[in-house]
Amino acid sequence: MIFTSQFWLSLMFFAFYFSWGIFMPYWNVWLVSEKQLPVETASTLIAIGLFIRAASTFFLYPALSAKFPAGTLLKWFSILAALLSLLFVPASSYMTLLMVMIVFSLIYPIIMPMADSAGALLMKTEHIHYGKSRSWGSIGYTVSVFLIGIATAMFTNTAILYMLIGSLVFTAAVASFRTPSVLQQSGDLRHVPLRQLFRSRRFVTALIICVLIQGAHAAYYNYGVLYLEYLGVNNIWTGVILNIAVAAEILFFIVADRFLGRVSVRSMFMWAALAAVLRWALMFIFPSVPVYIFAQVFHAFTFGLAHYAFIRLLNEEFDSSEIPAAQGVYSSLGMGLSTAVLTFGAGFLYDIEPRLAFLSMAIVALPAVFISFLMRKGKR
């Protein structure tokens, strides 16, 4: 039967990351070109959105996950995100854009930890292959980045918003259709105090590592497209170059379950940290398109390996009722707050000299190499 839990999760990842492939690399570009905001002002809006995302995933998501099933949350938050994206059409002034960005950032990014929590729960209860399904998220990201590159070349950057709206409608449709029964059950729901999660030293250590490694993507996520424009790359080739990173990520997730089954979480984090330092250092030392392209391959490790290691750790450390809260903390601190803080710093450095933004990311990632050695083996 085609509509298995594995298939549904793969489709959910594909749909969400299709929209994420538009929002993450191109939203700054849209704010600058279509709303005529200076780069620094647009970066401030992005950073504020990241702070709201961090607060939402840290406080709102764990609270809601203790009261409502994962499938219900995915459905209604996807619908709300699609509706809220329409508000960007009439928004024109800075204050209006700020208000819409705050509300949108409260709802839309939280779908990411919801989908990951659903994957972790299905991995624990139905023994699905997380890496296999997550690779479809990377494929969705790849397809959207490729299509948005063509669309902006043909129809200008106006196409960015309308493609985002369409992709969110698609995400809402997937989230509402044939959700696995285990994600609609409320029997195992309970409030999980944060202090209960932080009793796990491995969780705390892994969280610090992810704050450094994932946060160090701030310059790339927010200024990667602008940097390619700075290097003289046109819109179509920008989409192709961005897709190299996602293609590497796809290959990683396809083979991860097969080849990393016996590799320790500590080792995975160490290699991810080393790759992060090398990737951002290369972009600082060699400001050229060929080196940018080569460095894109490292995304399989700087994002893919670090993310996979953390999902593995959740499965090893916590039971099903604790996973959503732990996932919320990870998304808030590891992929939200750290990126928000570093976006401010990277934006300041980018205005001085674009390469300095990437040097700062290499410096941020460096401590993660040493912290990886401190991670304990075994549970708790």
C-alpha positions in Angstrom: 0.0 0.0 0.0 1.4 3.4 -1.0 0.0 5.5 1.8 2.2 4.1 4.5 3.6 6.1 7.4 7.0 6.2 5.6 5.3 7.6 2.5 3.3 10.2 4.4 6.4 11.4 6.3 8.4 11.6 3.1 5.7 13.7 1.4 5.4 15.9 4.5 9.1 16.6 4.5 9.0 17.2 0.7 6.2 19.7 1.0 7.5 21.7 4.0 11.1 21.9 2.7 9.9 22.9 -0.7 8.5 26.0 0.9 11.6 26.4 3.1 13.8 26.4 0.0 12.0 29.5 -1.1 11.8 31.3 2.3 15.2 30.6 3.7 17.6 31.7 0.9 15.4 34.2 -0.9 13.3 36.0 1.7 16.1 38.6 2.3 16.3 39.1 -1.4 12.5 39.6 -1.7 12.5 42.2 1.1 15.3 44.1 -0.5 14.1 44.0 -4.1 10.3 44.1 -3.7 9.8 46.1 -0.5 12.9 48.4 -1.2 14.4 47.8 2.2 18.1 48.3 2.8 20.1 45.1 3.4 20.6 46.0 7.1 16.9 46.7 7.6 15.9 43.5 5.9 18.4 41.6 8.0 16.9 43.1 11.1 13.5 41.8 10.1 14.9 38.3 9.4 16.7 38.3 12.8 13.6 39.4 14.6 11.7 36.6 12.9 14.4 34.2 14.1 14.0 35.4 17.7 10.2 34.9 17.5 10.9 31.4 16.0 13.1 30.6 18.9 10.6 31.7 21.4 7.8 29.8 19.6 9.6 26.5 19.4 10.9 26.8 23.0 7.7 27.7 24.8 4.7 27.4 22.5 5.5 24.1 20.8 6.2 22.0 24.0 3.1 23.4 25.6 0.9 22.5 22.7 2.5 19.1 22.2 1.5 18.2 25.7 -2.2 18.9 24.9 -2.7 18.0 21.2 -1.5 15.1 19.0 1.4 15.7 16.6 -0.8 15.2 13.5 -3.4 17.8 14.7 -0.7 20.4 15.3 0.9 19.8 11.9 -2.5 20.2 10.2 -3.6 23.4 11.8 -0.2 25.2 11.8 0.2 24.4 8.1 -3.2 25.9 7.3 -2.5 29.0 9.5 0.9 29.5 7.8 -0.7 29.4 4.4 -3.3 32.0 5.4 -0.8 34.3 7.1 1.5 34.3 4.1 -1.2 36.2 2.2 -0.7 39.2 4.5 2.7 39.9 2.9 0.9 40.9 -0.3 -0.6 44.2 0.9 2.1 44.9 3.6 4.3 47.8 2.4 5.6 49.9 5.3 8.3 48.7 7.7 5.9 48.5 10.7 3.4 46.5 8.7 6.0 44.1 7.5 7.4 43.8 11.0 4.0 42.9 12.5 3.3 40.4 9.7 6.8 38.9 10.1 6.3 38.5 13.8 3.0 36.6 13.5 4.2 34.6 10.6 7.4 33.6 12.4 5.3 32.5 15.4 3.5 29.9 13.2 5.4 28.9 10.1 8.9 27.8 11.4 7.3 25.7 14.1 6.2 23.2 11.4 9.8 22.1 11.2 10.2 20.7 14.7 6.6 19.3 14.4 7.6 17.3 11.3 10.9 16.2 12.9 9.1 15.1 16.1 6.6 13.1 13.9 9.6 11.4 12.3 11.2 10.6 15.6 7.9 9.2 17.0 7.4 7.1 13.9 11.0 5.9 14.1 10.4 4.8 17.7 6.9 3.3 17.3 6.8 2.0 13.7 10.5 1.7 13.0 10.4 3.8 9.9 13.7 4.9 8.3 14.1 8.6 9.2 17.0 9.3 6.8 15.0 7.9 3.9 12.1 10.2 4.6 14.2 13.2 5.4 16.0 12.9 2.1 12.7 13.8 0.4 12.7 17.0 2.4 16.1 17.8 0.8 14.7 16.8 -2.6 11.8 19.3 -2.1 14.3 22.0 -1.1 16.4 21.2 -4.2 13.4 21.4 -6.5 12.1 24.7 -5.1 15.5 26.4 -5.2 15.9 25.3 -8.9 12.4 26.5 -9.8 12.7 29.8 -7.9 15.9 30.5 -9.7 14.1 30.1 -13.1 11.0 32.0 -11.9 12.9 35.0 -10.7 14.9 35.1 -13.9 11.7 35.1 -15.9 9.3 37.1 -13.7 11.6 39.1 -11.4 11.7 38.6 -7.6 8.0 39.2 -7.4 7.6 35.4 -8.0 9.2 34.7 -4.6 6.2 35.5 -2.5 3.6 33.8 -4.8 5.7 30.6 -5.0 5.9 30.7 -1.2 2.1 31.0 -0.8 1.5 28.2 -3.3 4.0 25.9 -1.5 2.4 26.5 1.9 -1.0 25.6 0.5 0.5 22.4 -0.8 2.0 21.8 2.7 -1.3 22.3 4.4 -3.0 19.8 2.0 -0.4 17.1 2.7 -0.6 17.7 6.5 -4.4 17.3 6.3 -4.4 14.1 4.3 -4.1 10.5 5.6 -2.1 11.4 8.7 -0.7 8.2 10.4 -3.0 7.0 13.2 -0.2 7.0 15.8 0.2 10.8 15.2 -3.5 11.3 15.9 -3.5 9.6 19.3 -3.4 11.6 22.5 -2.8 8.8 25.0 0.9 9.4 25.6 0.7 13.2 25.9 2.0 14.9 29.0 3.8 18.0 30.1 7.5 17.5 30.2 9.4 20.0 32.5 12.5 21.4 30.9 14.6 20.5 33.9 13.8 16.9 33.2 15.4 17.2 29.8 18.4 19.0 31.0 19.2 16.2 33.5 20.6 14.4 30.5 24.3 15.6 30.2 24.4 14.1 26.7 21.4 16.2 25.6 22.9 19.4 27.1 26.3 18.7 25.4 24.7 17.9 22.0 22.5 21.1 22.3 25.6 23.3 22.8 27.3 21.6 19.8 24.2 22.2 17.6 24.0 25.8 18.7 27.5 26.3 17.4 27.3 24.2 14.2 23.8 25.0 13.1 24.1 28.7 14.2 27.2 29.0 12.1 25.0 28.7 9.0 23.6 32.2 9.6 25.8 34.0 7.1 25.1 31.4 4.4 21.4 31.2 4.9 20.9 35.0 5.0 23.6 36.3 2.7 24.5 33.3 0.5 22.4 34.5 -2.4 23.6 38.1 -2.0 27.2 36.9 -1.9 26.7 35.0 -5.2 25.3 38.2 -6.7 28.4 40.0 -5.3 30.6 37.4 -7.1 28.7 38.1 -10.3 26.5 35.0 -10.6 23.1 35.4 -12.3 19.8 34.1 -10.8 19.5 30.8 -12.7 23.1 29.8 -11.8 22.5 30.9 -8.2 19.7 28.3 -8.0 22.0 25.6 -9.5 24.8 26.4 -7.0 22.5 26.4 -4.0 21.2 23.0 -5.1 24.7 21.5 -4.9 24.5 21.8 -1.1 21.1 20.2 -1.0 22.1 17.4 -3.4 24.9 16.5 -1.1 22.4 16.6 1.8 20.1 14.3 -0.1 22.8 11.7 -0.8 23.7 11.9 2.9 20.2 11.2 4.2 19.7 8.4 1.7 22.8 6.5 3.0 22.8 7.6 6.6 20.6 4.8 8.0 22.7 2.2 6.3 26.2 3.5 7.0 25.9 5.3 10.3 24.0 2.7 12.3 27.0 1.8 14.4 28.7 5.2 14.4 28.5 7.0 17.8 26.7 10.3 18.1 29.9 11.8 19.5 31.9 10.9 16.4 29.2 12.3 14.1 29.2 15.6 15.9 33.0 15.8 15.8 33.1 15.3 12.0 30.3 17.8 11.5 32.1 20.4 13.5 35.4 19.9 11.6 33.5 20.2 8.3 31.9 23.4 9.5 35.2 25.0 10.4 36.7 24.0 7.0 33.6 25.1 5.0 33.4 28.6 6.3 37.2 29.1 6.4 37.4 28.2 2.7 34.7 30.8 1.8 36.7 33.4 3.7 40.1 32.6 2.3 39.1 32.0 -1.3 36.3 34.5 -2.5 35.6 32.7 -5.8 32.7 30.9 -7.4 34.6 27.5 -7.8 35.5 27.5 -4.1 31.9 28.4 -3.2 30.7 25.5 -5.3 33.2 23.1 -3.7 32.3 24.3 -0.2 28.6 23.5 -0.9 29.4 19.8 -0.7 30.2 20.2 3.0 26.5 21.0 3.7 26.0 17.2 3.9 28.1 17.3 7.1 27.6 20.8 8.5 23.8 20.4 8.4 22.9 16.9 7.5 25.3 15.0 9.8 24.8 17.3 12.8 21.0 17.1 12.4 21.0 13.3 12.0 23.2 12.9 15.0 20.8 15.0 17.2 17.7 13.0 16.0 19.6 9.8 16.8 20.4 11.2 20.3 16.7 12.0 20.9 15.8 8.4 20.0 18.5 7.1 22.4 17.9 9.4 25.3 14.2 10.0 25.6 10.8 8.2 25.5 8.0 9.1 23.1 6.4 11.6 25.4 9.6 13.5 25.9 10.7 13.8 22.3 8.4 16.7 21.2 9.7 18.9 24.1 13.3 18.0 23.4 12.8 18.7 19.7 11.3 22.1 20.5 14.3 23.0 22.6 16.7 21.9 19.8 14.7 23.9 17.2 14.5 26.9 19.4 18.2 27.1 20.5 20.1 25.1 18.0 18.3 26.3 14.8 16.5 29.5 15.9 18.1 31.6 18.6 21.7 30.9 17.6 21.0 31.7 14.0 19.1 34.9 15.0 22.0 36.2 17.2 24.6 35.4 14.6 22.6 36.9 11.8 23.0 40.3 13.5 26.7 39.9 13.8 27.1 38.5 10.3 25.1 41.3 8.8 27.3 43.9 10.5 30.5 42.2 9.2 29.0 41.6 5.7 28.5 45.4 5.3 32.2 45.9 6.2 33.5 43.1 4.0 31.4 40.1 2.8 34.1 37.5 3.5 34.3 38.5 7.2 30.8 37.1 7.7 32.1 33.7 6.8 35.3 34.0 8.9 33.1 34.7 11.9 31.1 31.5 11.2 34.3 29.4 11.2 35.3 30.9 14.5 31.9 30.1 16.0 32.0 26.5 14.9 35.6 25.8 16.2 34.6 25.2 19.9 32.2 22.5 18.8 35.2 20.3 17.7 36.5 20.3 21.2 33.2 20.0 23.0 32.4 16.9 20.9 35.2 15.1 22.8 33.4 15.8 26.1 30.2 14.0 25.1 29.6 10.9 27.2 28.8 7.5 25.6 25.6 5.7 26.6 22.2 6.9 27.8 21.9 9.9 30.2 
